[in-house]
Amino acid sequence: MKKFLDEDFLLQNKTARKLYHDHAKSMPIIDYHCHLSPQQIAVDHQFQNLSEVWLAGDHYKWRAMRTNGVDESYCTGGRPDPEKFAQWSATVPYTLRNPLYHWTHMELQRYFGVKDILDSTTASRIYETCTAMLQTKEFTVKNLLRKMNVALVCTTDDPLDSLEHHIRLKKDGFEIPILPAFRPDQAMNVSSAENFNAYVRKLEALTGIAVSSFDDFLYALQSRHDFFASVGCKVSDHGLEEIYADDFTGSEIDAIFNKIHSGKGLNQTEQRKFRSAMLIHFAEWDWEKGWVQQFHLGALRNNNSRMMQQLGPDTGWDSIGDFSQSRALAAFLNKLDSDNKLAKTIIYNLNPADNELMATMAGNFNDGSVAGKVQFGSAWWFLDQKDGMIKQLNALSNMGLLSRFVGMLTDSRSFLSYPRHEYFRRILCNLFGEEIENGELPDDIDWVGSVVKDICYRNARNYFGWQSILADIS
């Protein structure tokens, strides 16, 4: 019987072990999409205890605790940190076969060298040990990134963000580039006239541009797009239920903007047309600057209205949605491609039923101009686990070129999430190893090992255009 979480965790044969230990393990991490706090990086934040770094803001853990019957006061409430940790520790044994069980123990091992199983009997000792380590200089935020061999981080930032922390980090000479990503979801959210106009007023105040028309609105937003580029941004991102690709005319969008800007609500058709127009403009700006555009599709958010009202968004009340994705996505990409304005694009899918759909859709617009120009992105959110990763890798392998894949990201708010890259790499190496040992792939470790290194690091470095700031690793 294999020991839990030993050095060959998830590596089921000799070839998989060689691929991981000799080729994947030492590759630096490019985290091109996450929700880490640039402010905490800039000030080199020191976490006071294990609860602060592990439980604050982690809706994955909150959902598990709630399912285990833990009161909300121990999740998002004001209970003392040691009590919150005790409730999480009591929950961990019940997370068997949930990825949280693996992630929890990998994080304890990789950051703190703790190999005990976390439960109620070990909780106090683990909490005290890890908390004491977190209070040393070796465990500041910057050193947590260094410890995990992180080479670059892209945060997720609203167009109204000042980017002051990114600017400070560059000025301070922090050796790990911390770059912004342009996330304009709020700029196209017209479900509420009140909220939209509040956003427009903030945009006016920030840019000094008076917005009285749709053209003014675009001009002000594009000035923010330009500003992001000046701070090193090369990536945009959109978190959407689905792509919007309704037909519209310029006069229609002008009228729709004037209507909502006057304080009147929009009907569903008007909302879709406006969002469709905004997506096209954002995509064209990305193309002009040579950015990579990312689309996270398929989340059905804020389903529990009572808890949404009580706690707000991003607190663990979202699920997989079953939106119809293909026609609108094809129409959107096709319009950009027809105008020769399709930027490099990554499509992330949240519904596993749509994996093959997304993988084949990407292939429709890979025109030979760039290797892997349109990517079927890594398994995301609820699919960011062993089964979900394997299904995404298999769909991509069967319908496209896994060898050109830009690999893993954390999509996390936690500075302890980087072992997820290791988790992905072990799964990847095991897939290749199994097929080599089964005779389905040739026993060419040098070539397959090179492909593994590409997927772990080199493809992303080249795809995003970071050759000048990241090492070329053979």
Secondary structure, DSSP 8 states (H G I E B T S, - for coil): ---TT-TTTT--SHHHHHHIIIIITT--EEE-S----HHHHHTT---SSHHHHHTTT-HHHHHHHHHTT--GGGTTS---HHHHHHHHHHHGGGGTTSHHHHHHHHHHHHHH---S--STTTHHHHHHHHHHHHTSGGGSHHHHHHHTTEEEEE--B-TT---HHHHHHHHHT-SS-EE--B--GGGG--S-HHHHHHHHHHHHHHH-----SHHHHHHHHHHHHHHHHHTT--EEEEEESS-------HHHHHHHHHHHHTT----HHHHHHHHHHHHHHHHHHHHHHT-EEEEEE-EE----HHHHHHH-SSSS--EE-----HHHHHHHHHHHHHTT---EEEEEES-GGGHHHHHHHHHHT--SSSTTSEEE----GGG-SHHHHHHHHHHHHHHS-GGG--------S-TT-THHHHHHHHHHHHHHHHHHHTTSS---HHHHHHHHHIIIIIHHHHHTT-TTTS----
